[in-house]
Amino acid sequence: MDDYMVRATAADAQIRAFACTTRGVVEKARQAHNTSPVITAALGRLLSGGAMMGSMLKGEKDILTLQIKGDGPVNGITVTADSQGNVKGYANVPVVVIPAKPNGKLDVSGAVGNGYLSVIKDLGLKEPYVGQTELQTGEIAEDLTYYFVASEQVPSSVGLGVLMEKNNTVRQAGGFIIQLMPFAEESVIARLEQNLAKVSSVTSLLDAGNTPEQMLEILLDGLSPEIMDTMPVCFSCNCNRSKIEKVIISIGRKELRSMINDDKEIEVNCQFCNTNYVFSVEELKKIYETGFYQGGGGNAQD
């Protein structure tokens, strides 16, 4: 099954809901960053959450960034997403080996530790919107649930999961976000809580063969869910040599001249997709001449 998400409403628009399957996205991230299983799970959860939250953005050029900074061994995780289902991300420390929980599950909260979740929305305005909340559990789904309530005042339920194969590839990945509108009736809230209580995990739903549409049918049983649209989800990084050249120019004339004087090629790494770009001394000279003598310069964003 290709990765995609669905967006839906239920109970006469008293509920809005999102669900996705992201096995390919998380597996591509695992391969790109060579992550250990617990980091694959942590990064995969944030990628799934980011993809769904990105689809809440209205503008085509709007960008969402989720940053987790904790005192656990992963140190931090960053994910960015747009409104079209494109998502990318990385963990500061890609390989962490810690004992599993007593129930055998990967200890994501142990890898993340205590810290903060930041949600940054670049909506094309002068300053981005930034919301920050304290991590509640480090399990990521619960932390996003708390963020929605504390920072955006939207009662929500977030479920995220990554299931690994024994060979450490990704077997299942995905999630859901269900949000109550301000006018939601008590009977609707009660029925939703009953439905959520019956679901053990996202990965159990996916591993049983349920599609995102079927996940929402289960979660919104008795609440007349209506699928509004579907959207492909993919791990996509928009870095290229031209953008990396602009990054090199942005370090400044003096630093670039020093690199040229070293008479050695340099390698620049994109953190999001782990692609390496190699520049020869001759290429650096050309960048120097173009950047500082033909009106170039400035910063570039991946």
N, C-alpha and C positions, 0 to 999 in steps of 0.2 A: 504494500500500500504506500503510495506516495504521500509525503508530508503535506498536510493542509489543516486549516482551521475552519470552524463554522461559527457564525454569529447568529444569535437567536433572541427572541423575546418570549415571555410566558405570562400567564395570568393577566391577560389584557394589558400588556406592557408594564405591569408592576415589577417585572423581573427582566433583566437583560443578562445574557449568558454567552460564554465563549468556551469552546473546547477544541483541542488540537491533538494531532499525532505528529511526533517530531523525531522518530527513530533515526531517519537519515540525517537530519540536522545535527543531532547529538553525536552520531557516529562520525560525521565529517569533522566535527570539532575535536573529537577524541583522536582521530588520525592526525589532524593538523598539529595538535599540541602534545601528542603522545602522553595523554593524561593517565594517571593511575585510576583504578575503579572508583574510589571515593570522590575524587576530583571530577571524574566524568559525570558522576551522579549530581554533584553540587552544581557544576557548570551547566549540565543538561537541564536541571530544574530551572535555573535562572534564564537560560535561553528560551525555554518553553513559555515561562511567565512573561518574558520580555516580548516575545512575538505577539502574544495576545494583547498585552498592554499597548504595544506599538500600534496595533490595529484600531485602538481607541482614538488615535490622533486623527485630526481632520484634514490637515494640509499634506499635500504630496511630498513636500520638502521637510516636514516636521520630523524631528529625530528624538527618540527616547533613549536615555542612558540609565541603566541600573548599576549601581556600585555598592558592593558589600565590602566593608573593611572590618576585619575582626582580629582578635588576638590568637586565633587558632593557627595551625601550621600552614594553611593555604594562604594566609595573610590578606588576601582580597580577591574579588572576582568582579569583572566588568563586562557588561553586555550592552550593546546598542541595537536598536531596531527602528524600522521606519513603519509607515502606515500601510505598506504593500506586502508585508509578510517576510521582508528580508531582515535577517538577524545575524549577529556575529558576536563573539566574545572570547575572553581568555581568563585564566586563573593566574595569579601572580606566581604561585608555586605549583607547577603542573603535576608533580609527583609527590604524593603524600601517602605514607603507609602507616595506618593506625589500626588497632584491633576493631573488629566488627562489634556491633551491639550484642547483648546477650541473646536477642532473638535472631541473630544471624544477619541482620540488615546492615548495610554500610552506614558508618557513623558520620553522616554529613555534618551534624551539629558539632561534633568533636573536631572536625576539620576546620569549620568556620570559626567557632568560638564566640566570644562576646564582642559586640561592636555596634556598628551602625549600618543602616540601609539608606542610601541616597537615591532619589528619583529625580532625574534632570530632564526637563522637556524643553528642547530648543524649537520654539514655534516661529522663528524668524523675527522675533521682536528684539529690542535693544539688549535686554537681559533675559537669560533663560529662567524658567520656573524651576525652583529647587525645593524639594521636600525631603526632610530627613527624619527618620525614626530610629529608635534603639532596637537592635535585634532582640526578639522575644525568645526564640528557641534555637536559631541557627539552622532550622530545617528548611528555610526559604519560603515554603508555601505559607506557613503560619506568620512569617515576617511580612510577607506581602499582604496577607489578610489584615494584619495590624496596621500596616501603612495606609491602606484604603480607608479604614475607620478613623485613624488618628489624624491623618494629614488631609484627606479629601472628604471626610465625613460621609463615606459611602459604605454602609454595611455590606460586607462581601464574604464569600467563602472561596478560598483558593485551594486547589488540589494539584500537586505536581509530582511526577514520578519518573524514575529511570530504572529499568531492570536490565541487569547485565547477564551475558552468557558466561559460561565457565571459562571460555577463552578470552574473556574481558572485552569482547565486542558488545555493542548495544543490542539488546533483544527487543525492548519496548521503551518508548519515551513519549510523554505528552502531559496534558493537564487540562484543567478547567478553571474558569472564573465565573462565579455567579454573584450578581449584585442586585440588591433591593432598591427600588426607587422610593423616594420619600413618602409616597402615597400608598405604599404596600399595606394591605390589610392584615390583621392579626392571623386570620385563617390561612392566608397564603404563606405567611412566615412559618406558621406551625407545620404546614404540610411540607414545606421545603426542608425544615429541620428534621422531620421524620425521614424524608428521602435520603438526606445526607448521612444520617445515622446508620443507614443500611449498607453504605458503601465502605468497603474496607480500605481500598487504595485505588489510585488511578491505574497503576500497572496491572492490578488484578482485572480491572475492566478491559484494558487493552489486550492483555494476554488471553482473555476469554474470547477475543475476536471482535470486540465491539468497536465500531467506527466512532468518530467524534459525534456524529448525529445520534447514534444509539446511546452514547454516554449521556447526552443531554436528555434523551427520552427517559432514561433511568433516573437521572438526577431531578428531572422536572415532571416526574410521573404525576398525573392528576392535575397538572397546572397548565394544560393546553399549550405546550411549547410550539413555537413556529420558527422554522429556520429562515433567516433573512438572506443570508448569502454564504458562500464558501470562498476561501482564498488559499492559494498555495503558500507554503512556508518553506524557506530555504536558507541555508547558511551561506551568506553572500558578503564578501568583502570588496569594497570598491577601490582598494589601493591599486596604484600602477606606478610606472617609472616616473611619469610626469609629476605626480603628486609627491613622490619621494624626493625628486629634484627640488621641488619647492620647499620641502622640509629642510633639505641640506642648505639651501639659500638662507632659510630663516635663522640658522645658527650664527650667521654674521660673517662679514668680510674677513675679519682677523682669524677666526677659527677655520674657515674654509682654506685660507691661504696657508695656514699651518699644516693642514692635511695634505695639501699639494706639495709643500716643502718636504714632508716626510717621505715622498716618492714611493708610496705604497697604495695599492687599491684598498678601498673600504667596503664594508658590508653593512647594509642597513636592514634591520628586521622590522616587519610589520607585526605588532603584538597581536592583532586580532586574528590574522590567518596564518601567522608564523612563516610568511614568505620572506626570503632573503633577496635583497637587491644588491648586486655587486657593481661598483663603479671604479673604472680604471683611473689612473692619474690623468690621462688625456681627457676623459669624460669630466673629471672634476675641474680641469682647466676650462673646458667649454662651459660648464655650469657657472663657473666664476665670472667668465667674460659675459655670458648672457644675463646672469642675474644682477650683476653690479654695474654693467656698462651699457645695458640696453633697457633700463627702467624696470628690471624684474625685482623680485623680493617679496616678502610677506610670508604668512603662515599658511600651512595646508592642513586639512583634517582628513583622516582616513574615512 
